[in-house]
Amino acid sequence: MQVLLRRNVEKLGRIGDIVEVKPGYARNYLLPQGIAVTATEANIKRLEREKTILLAHEEKKRQTWQAYADTLKTTELYVEMQATEEGRLYGSVSPAIIAEAASAEGIPLEAKMVLIDIPMRELGTYEVRFRLHFDVETTGKVLIVEKREGETLTPEAEKLTVAVGEEKEEKREEEAQEVKEAEEKSEVPPDTGETGKN
């Protein structure tokens, strides 16, 4: 079945291309999603009129993804995994895990955008490919570090933790003092059992 593409489609074609696809693929995915229309004379003429708008929209998406690609080139994505003492991982790093690490850095990736060429089964640094858009592909670094339970703090982090603890203790002492002073001011003389008659 011949369809006319209204969007760029990976491994199929670009906007305005007439491509041959299986009828089920066209009926169940391309046509309902608005990605393509049947290749009739009327649709071809209509697409020619709309092509400028569609291309401008596609270019805007490409520029957005290119900005994310530039960020990925300079950002190291950290993935924490449990590992043996020798550095072998208990499992491997999947595209979904890397996409989640990218999202934590403000880069909204989907797992299908992450292209892993070699299995990542050990701690270390890996070069990973990302296909963000039809025309945007880049590489980035993924650092796989060991996930530790009850990890000891660095000296700087430990000092900060102690300082925060001291501040909280001082604040508690101040609040206790304020409560004590308020109680003293509103204190009623104790009942001595005397009625006040002489």
Summary of the structure (lengths in Angstrom):
residues: 198
radius of gyration: 32.0
end to end distance: 114.3
largest distance: 116.7
contacts: 473
relative contact order: 0.10
helix: 43%
strand: 23%
